[in-house]
């Protein structure tokens, strides 16, 4: 029983250390989250421009055929 209690205490101590690290270094995780948000925004923006470029190319092809 003592072994089981020691194992639970060790796991709880490890969790406590992780939470203390996150609490004292929360700004690092904020920068990571902010960078990821900008990354997603940049991907979305490039995808929109690519779709717009495809549409413009299709219109140019149609106009070239009609002329």
C-alpha positions in Angstrom: 0.0 0.0 0.0 2.9 2.3 0.8 4.3 1.7 -2.8 0.9 2.8 -4.3 0.8 5.9 -2.1 4.4 6.8 -3.1 3.6 6.3 -6.8 0.6 8.6 -6.5 2.6 11.2 -4.6 5.4 11.1 -7.2 2.9 11.6 -10.1 1.2 14.5 -8.2 4.6 16.1 -7.6 5.4 15.8 -11.3 2.1 17.4 -12.3 2.7 20.2 -9.7 6.2 20.9 -11.2 4.7 21.1 -14.7 2.0 23.5 -13.6 4.5 25.7 -11.8 6.7 25.8 -14.9 3.7 26.8 -17.1 2.6 29.4 -14.6 6.0 31.0 -14.5 6.7 30.8 -18.2 3.2 31.5 -19.5 4.4 34.2 -21.9 6.4 31.6 -23.9 3.2 29.7 -24.5 1.4 32.9 -25.4 4.1 33.6 -28.1 3.7 30.1 -29.4 -0.1 30.5 -29.6 0.2 33.9 -31.2 2.7 32.6 -33.8 0.3 29.7 -34.6 -2.6 32.1 -35.1 -0.6 34.2 -37.5 0.6 31.1 -39.3 -3.0 29.9 -39.8 -4.1 33.4 -40.9 -1.2 33.5 -43.4 -2.2 30.1 -44.8 -5.8 31.2 -45.1 -4.8 34.5 -46.9 -2.6 32.6 -49.4 -5.3 30.1 -50.1 -7.7 33.0 -50.9 -5.3 34.6 -53.2 -4.6 31.3 -55.0 -8.3 30.8 -55.5 -8.7 34.3 -56.8 -5.8 33.8 -59.2 -7.4 30.6 -60.5 -10.6 32.5 -61.2 -8.8 35.3 -63.0 -6.9 32.7 -65.1 -10.2 31.0 -66.0 -11.7 34.3 -67.0 -8.7 35.2 -69.1 -8.9 31.8 -70.9 -12.6 32.3 -71.7 -11.9 35.8 -73.0 -9.1 34.5 -75.2 -11.4 31.9 -76.7 -14.1 34.3 -77.4 -11.8 36.8 -79.2 
